[in-house]
Amino acid sequence: MTRVTIGNYLLTRLTELGIKDIFGVPGDYNLAFLDQIINFKSIRWVGNCNELNAAYAADGYARINGAAAIVTTFGVGELSAINGIAGSYAEYLPVVNIVGAPATTVQKQGAIMHHTFGTGEFGIFIDMFQKISAAVVILDSPEQAGKQIDEALEICWLKKQPVYVSLPTNMVNVEIEAPKTPLHLAYPVSHPHALAELISRAETLIRHAKSPVILIDFCVARHHMQGMIDELLAQTGIPFAAMNMGKGIINESQEHFIGLYGGNHSTSGVQERVEQADCLISFGPVLSDFNSGGFTCNLNVDTTIAIHSNYVKIHHSVYPDVYFNAVIPALTRALTGYQYKKDIIAPRRMSTYHPSDEIITQKRFWMAMADFLKENDIILAEIGTSLFGLLEIPLPDRTTFISQSLWGAIGYTVGALLGAAVAAPARRAVLFVGDGSFQLTAQEISTVIRNGLTPIVF
């Protein structure tokens, strides 16, 4: 029977999530685990200037890589990262939040340790993370540690949200049985009767519709369903729009793309087309204040098929326990032979930029950026002016657009730039950030330089 340390068990499982780099800050309660990371051949340690930046970097890494991990120390370190972890929870990013904790022996004794409130209580910080974690595990039992790690990481993958892993210092080098089988990284099987009924009903509604529209939002990217959506669009020819948080998920150069929808803040002509659709097929819409144009969206529930990651709502009927990975291809198959052929609204394109000696204005700057951006770029837009300007720009194909418009922490994109560039060093990363936001996290540019990365920052 092969045995490994609890620390190496955790690292091995992280590689199954595709994680090749770990962000974080050293602290005395995580040093033993950091030694294992340094000696673990399949994962690289990327040290950060502070824990908040590390959390932002992990978030950006997860958006490109599919999952990420961060290591901090008990109390002072983890609370520095909590804002970043909260953002990942709000915007559905799978981040494994590993916290080095005091030894189980001193915790049981109620000893007054540094990085605590001096009360002998050690569960206070865990309680704080309960509300912003899809799962919380404390690896204080060698008999249960392997099972706890597996369950936490599988939940992280499935729910696309952070999980909290407490790793006491005296548990890091304890040996347990090595993994025997891979992690179960698969969606549950969709309820067959519910799936069949909703597909039949959706097919009928779509085939009889005179003005159908597909609406894309960010959950499509979180669950990596872009390819399935592309197949549905190519087969049906149904025009599609994207919400602000869904910008760039599906290539905007497609002839069926009509623009961005956000209520009164939509691309010209798109609001009417979406809200007057007699069959609206939406994928994971989040009607937040920003995403809905200040709550000005007027989507008719009586004409909407709302497809979410784990349920579907058709008009007023809800079909639980049906998942993206089953619903989208089943709908595509059901619509075999269907092709929407009517005229669609061509999205408004930005005017061509012509260099001149004119004063640089917001309008001219974003016109120039429309020509500057390239296929396959990673584009990061800080909340505020940068994001508003970039929403107007038609993106080149295969770009990844990163912004934190739901949580909206200023300074986020500087840390996220590091994470995204580490995840895909061969791609060009371009950051747009205001000087005020930049001041909050500017020191992480030193980590970018130290790692030999070459992003472009405006």
N, C-alpha and C positions, 0 to 999 in steps of 0.2 A: 504493500500500500504506500503510494507516494504521499509525502507530507510536505507542506510549505508553510511559511509564516503567514499570519493573518494579513500582514501588510502586503506580502507578495500575492496572496490570494486576491486581494482587492485590486491590485495593479493588473493582474492577469485578466480579471473580469472587465476592467476598464478598457483593455485592448479589444475586447469583443464588441464594445460599443463603437469601435473605430477611433478611440482616443489615442493620440500619439504624443501629446504635449499636455503638461499640467501647469496651471498658473497658480501663483500664490506668494506668500511671504513667510520666511522662516520665523519660528518662535520656539521657545524652549519645550513646549508640550508637543511639538510636531517634528523635532529634530531626528528622532529615531526613524520615523517614517520617511523623512527627506533623504536619509542615508540610503534607504531601500530604493527610493525613486532614482537617485543618482546611479545606483548600481544595476538598475533594471534596464535591459538593453532596448526594449521596445517602446519606452516612454521617455520623453525628454522633459527636464525641469525648466520652466521659464519663470524666473523670479521677477517680481514686480516691485514698483516703488512703494505701493501701499495696497492694502487689501481691497479697498473700494475699486481701484483701477483693475486689480486682478479679477474681481467679479465682473466688471464690464468687459474685460478681455475674454473671459470664459463665455460670456453671453455672445459676443461677436464670433468667437470660435465655433460655438454650437450652431449659429445660423449658417455657417459655411460647411462645417464638418458633420453636423447631425447630432453631436453630443459633446460635452466638455466636462472638465473637472477643475476644481479649485481646492487648495489646501491652505488653511489658516490655523491660528492657534486659539485656544480657549479664551473666551471673554473678550479681551481687548482686540484681538484679531478678527474674530468672527463678527463682532458687532460693527467693526469698520466696514465689513463686506455686506452687511445686511441689506442696505439700500439696493445694491446691485443684484443680490439674490431675489429681492422683492420684484425688481423689474423683470427678471427672467421668469418668475412665477406668473406675473401679470400677462406677459407676452408669449407664454408657452415655449420656453426653451429648456431642453433637458440638460441640466447642470448638476453634476455630482459634487455636493458641498461637503468636503471632508474636513473635520475639525479635530486637531490634536488636543486631547483632554488630559487632565491629571490622572494619575494612576487610580485604579479601582480601590486600592487599599486606603489611600488618603481620603477618597470620596466616602467610603464606608465609615471611616473614623470621624467624618465631619471636621477634618482639620481646616484651619484657617490658612488658606493658600493665597499666593499672589495671583493677580488677575481675577479676583473674586470680590464680593461685597463684604468679605470678612465675617460672614454669618455661618459658614460651614455648609451652606447649601450649594449644590452643584447642578441642579436642574433648571435654574432660572433662565439661562440663555437658550436651552433647548426649548423651553416653553415659548420663548419669543419666536423661534423659527417654526413652531408647529403650524402657524397660520399661513406660512408662505412656503411650505414644503409639501410635496405630494406624499412623502413618507419620511419618517424619522426612525433611525435605528441607533442603538448604543451597543457597540461591540464589546460587551463586558463579560461574555461567556464563550469560551473556546468551543463548547459543544454546539452553540447556536450561531456562531459568527458567519460561517459559510452560507448557511441558509438565509440569514439576515441580509448579507451583502447581495445575494442573488435576487431576493425579493425586491430590495430597494432599487437595484439597477433595472430590473424588468419593469417596475412601476415608472421609473424615470423615463425609460424608452417609450412605454405605451402612452403615458399621460402627457409627455413632452413638457414636464415641469421639474423644478429642482427637487432633489432629495437630500436629506441631511444625514451624514454618517459621522457619529462620534467615535473616535479611535483613541482610547486611553493609552498612555505611554507604556504601561506594562503589558499591554496586549499585542503590540506591534510585532514582536518577535516570537510570540507563542505559536507553536506549530499545530496545524490542523490538517485534515485530509484534503488533498488537492482536488480541484474540480474534476468530476468524472464525465460530465456531459456539458455541452455549451449552454449558455443562457437561452431561455425561451423568449426570443425576440420576434413575436408574431402577434398580430391582432387576434382577438377571440373570433370564433366562428360566428358569423352573422346568423340571426334567427331566420331559418329558412322560409317559414310561412310569412313572416313580416316582410322579408326581402322580396319574395315573389309577389305579394300583394301590392307593395309600394311601387315596384318596377312596372307592373301591369297598369297601375293607375297613372303613374307618371308618363308612361309611353302614350297612353290615350290622350292625356292632356296636351302633350307636346305635339303629337301628330295632328290634332285638331286646332292648334293655335295658329293665328294669322300673324301675330307679331311677337314671337318668343325672344327672350334675351337671357343670356347667361351672365351671372355676376360673380366675380372672383374676389376672395379675400385671403388674408394671410394664413389661415389654417391649412390651405392647400399646400403652402410651402413647408409648414411645420411637419406635416405628415408625408411630405415628398411625393405628392400626387400630381406633379406637373405633367409627367409623361402621360398619365391616364387622361387628364383634362385635354391635353393636346390631341389625343386620339379621338375623344368625343367631339371636339371642335372641328377637326379635319373631316370627320365622317358626316356630321350634321350640317355644317356651314352656318350654325346659329350665331348671330352677332353676340359679342361679349364685351362687357365693361369690367373695370376693376375698381374696387374701393381704394381709398388712399393707402391703407395698410397692405393692400394687395398689389401695389404698383410693381410692375416689372416681373411678377411671378410667371406670367405667360407672355411670350414675346409680343411687344407692342407693334411690331412691323406687320403682323398678320392682317390680311385684308378684312377680317371679320371684327377687328378691334375697333370699338367706337369711341373709347376714351375713358376718363375717370368719372366715377359716380360718387357724389357726396352731397346729396340733397341740393340745396341752393348753391353750393360751391362746386357743382359738377362742371366738367368740360361742356362747352356750348352745345346744346342740342341733346346731350346725353340724359339729363334729368327727365325730360319728356319721354324719351324713348324707353327708359327703364321703368318709370312709374306708370306709363300707359301700356306696358306689355300685358298681353292677355295670358301669358305664361312666363313667369320669371323663375329661372332655375338658379338659385343662389348657393354658393359653396362657402360655408363657414362665416357668414357675415357677422361682424361685431359692430353694433350700432352705438359706439361711444360718441362723445361730443365731437371730437375731431373727425372721426371717420364718417360721421353722419352729417357733416356740415352744420354743426351746432343744433343737432336734433331736427333738421329740416327734411330728413328722408320721409317719403310717403309711399311705403311699400305695401301694396294691397295683399293682406293675408289670404284673401279669397282667390288670388291668382298666383300664389307663390308656392314653389316646391323648394323648401329650405333643407339642404343636405349638409349635415354637420358630421364631425369625425366619428360619432358613435350613435347618432340617431337621425331620423329624417322626419320633417314635418311637412305634410301636404295639406294646404289650407288649414283646417283646424284639427286635423288628425295627426297624432304623433306615433311614430314607429320606433320603439327603443331597440337597443342591442343590434343595430345594423351599422356596419362600419364602411368608411370611405373606400377601403381596398376591395370591398365586395360590391358596393353600390355603384361606383362609377363604371367599372367594366361591364356590369350587368345592364346598366342603362344604355351603354354604347351598343352592346349586342342587340338589345331590344329595339334600337332605332336603326337597325340595318336596313338600308334602302331608303331611309328618310334623308332628304336634303332640302334645307331652307334656301330658296333661290331669289327671294325678293331683294330689292335694293336696301342697302344699309347706309347708315350715316358715316361718312368718312371722318375720322377724328381730326380735330384741328391741329395743324402742324405749325411749329414755330418758324417764323420767317428766317431766311438764310442770312447768316452773319457775313458782313463785308467789312474787313479791317479798314479803319480810318483814323483820323486824328480827333474825332469827336470825343467829348467828355465821356468817361466810363460811367454808365448808369446801371441800375439794377437790370433794366430791360436788355441793354446791350451785353452786359456780363453773361446773363443766362443764354442769350442767343449764341454767344461765343462758346459757352460750355456745351451747347447742343452739338456743335461741330467737334468739340474736343473729346468727348466721351467715345469709347470704342467698344466693339463687341468683346464680351467676356470680362469686362471691368467689374470690380466690386466697388459700388458707389455708396458712400456713407453720408447721410444727411443729418446734421444736428437739428434738433427740434427748434423751430422758429424760422427766421428768414431763409436759412439754407434749405430747409425742407420745403417751404412754400415755393421757392424758386425752382427747385428740382421737380416738383410735382408737375410743373408746366412743360417740362422737357420730355419729348418722346425718347425713350431709352433704346439703345442699340440691342441687338439680339444677344441672348445668353448672358446678360448682365445680372448681377445680384444687387438689389437695392436694400440698404439697411438703414432703418431709422427707428427710434423708440417713441412712437407717437402716442401710445396708450399710457405708459408709465411716465415718459417725458422728463427724465432726469437730465438736467443740463450738464454737459461735460461727458456724457456717456460715450459719444462716438469716438473720442480719442482713445479710450481703453479698448473699445470695440474694434477700432482700426488695427490695433496690435493683434488682437485675437484673430481677426479675419485674415490678416496678412500671414500670420503664423500658420493658419489652417491651409492657405493656398498661396504659397510664396511665388509660384509661377504666374499668378494672375496679377494684373495691375490693380492696386487699391487706390481709390481717390476719395479724399475726405473733404467735405465742405463744413466748416465750423466757424461760428462767430468768435470774436476775440474774448468776449465775456465768458462764454462756455469753455473756451480753450484754457482759461486761467485755472479752472477747477482741477483739471487733470493733465496739464501740459507736461508734467514731469515724466509721463509714460512715453513720451517721444524718445527719451534716453534709452528705454528698453527696446524700442523699435530700432534705434541705431545700433545698440549693442548686439542685436540679433541679425544684423546685416540686411535688414529689410529696407525697401526703397519705395514707400508709398508717396503719393503726391497730396499735399495739403494746401487747400485754399482757405 
